Structure formats: structure tokens, C-alpha cells
Amino acid sequence: MTDLVLEKRPDAAQPAGVYRTPVPAVDIEAREVAKRFGDTPVFSDISFRLARGEATALVGANGAGKSTLLRCLMGLIPVSAGAVRLLDEDATGASPAALRSLRARVGLVSQKHNLVPRLSVLSNVLHGLLGVQPGIRHWSHRLAPHDSRIQAMAALEKVGLADFAMRRADRLSGGQSQRVAIARAIVSRPAVLFADEPCASLDPSAGEDVMALFFALARQDGVTVVFTSHNIDHALRYGDRVLGLADGRMKLDATAASLCPQDLRGLYD
């Protein structure tokens, strides 16, 4: 849902109780963004604005540049042209220190869970606080401050794995591992969540469970979400908006409610 701010008109001539049209805050903005690797172009002239609390599905065929665009939006890789604003900050020309501070307000869930196998589930979730509170104390639950452990346990409770806190990460199923990755992403209470093919490595049943959980948590906290997916049903069911990449351009930008599966299949031709 979009976080809307209603402002009363300052014009005294207006009737009492008249309000301005609700204007959504913008959390992510891309302005004519292009990316190339050497002489190889990936995409160009990408522009859009994503409202606070909005869930956006980024779709397209393999090699269309979905994951690359996601990383440009996060400031993980530089754009070749254009500009990105994230949480009202310039993510294009920011200093390394400013980028680190900005990324601390962002969560990421990817198809590779990237858990540390030999560490406990709780320790892996605590790693999500390293961007906010760097240092060795958040590497292991044995060293972590009490308040941080409480915060990590609360995140595990949200994903239904509080009872698994002391289990080694390499003893989890694929679906459980992705739930831990979600807990790690939300433990710092991010304003924006990016998810790169979060269900690609899961079986269909586990994938459905993870998507439902992920978006229930995002909606509950009013988080802005951008996720990439090859699953047309997921894009239409969980996205408020759908962006489609094809042939190095943004070929689709529409509300999910206005689309049908056939509208998205053309992106994969």
C-alpha cells in the first residue's frame, strides 16, 4: 500500500475541509539509466519512479538485465549513464561512506541464500545488522549484544523459525534457508526490500510459501519492495506494478491489475 500524506490547502478561500490530492512519497527513482559492461550494452534510457509501500515486479527473459538493474538501484554497481535516487538520496554520485549508510536502510533477498553453513541460524540472522552496526560482535550470537539477539529472535519469530535459532544453517531445508535469509533481510527494519529471484532455487510449494511470507511481512511494515521473477503468476499476484525489460529497453510499465498473463509473455519472445 502507498503511504499517502494529505495536506490541507493553505488557501483561505478554499472551503473548510478541502484537501490536496494525495501525493505518494517516492522511495526509488531512475532517470534515463543505462548500463554497459565494456562495449556490451545491457540496457539504456530506463526511467521510472516507485512510490513508498509499493511492490514492483521486474520481469523479463534471461539476460534482459533484471539483476543488473536491481544492483544499480541499490548502488552496488555504478550506472554508465543517468541517475538513481534511493530513499531521497543520490545513489549515483554518493561517496563510499554515504553509500554504506544508504545500503544499511535496504534489505536484500536473493535466490542464493548465502548463509554461513557452520554458524547457527541466529548468528546468520544477526549478520543482517552488520550494515547498521559493523564489527565482530554481530558475527556470532555468542558475541552479540543482548538487544541485538532479541531483535534477531523477533525476526525469526516473524518467519516461523524461532525454534530453529540454535540449529546449524547447513541442517536446514531449502525453504527454511530462504526463510532465514528473509529474517536476515528484515532484522534491521529496512525501508526498502529488494528480492532477486527469491524462489528460483525452491520447489513450487516452498516457493509459494516464501513469496506469501515475504509479502505479508512487507505489507505489514509498509516496506517498499522490488522483486525480479520469471514467474508470471507471482508478478501479477504480488506486484502492485510490473516493469518489463526487453531488448535493452523498458517495454512495459503498468499496474498489475491492468495486466493479464498474455501481456507479460510477449517479453519472453
Secondary structure, DSSP 8 states (H G I E B T S, - for coil): ---EE--B---TTS-TT-B---EE-EEEEEEEEEEEETTEEEEEEEEEEEETT-EEEEE--TTSSHHHHHHHHHTSS--SEEEEEETTEESSS--HHHHHHHHTTEEEEESS----TTSBHHHHHHGGGTTTS-SGGGT-TTTS-HHHHHHHHHHHHHTT-GGGTTSBGGGS-HHHHHHHHHHHHHTT--SEEEEESTTTTS-HHHHHHHHHHHHHHHHHHT-EEEEE-S-HHHHHHH-SEEEEEETTEEEEEEEGGG--HHHHHGGG-
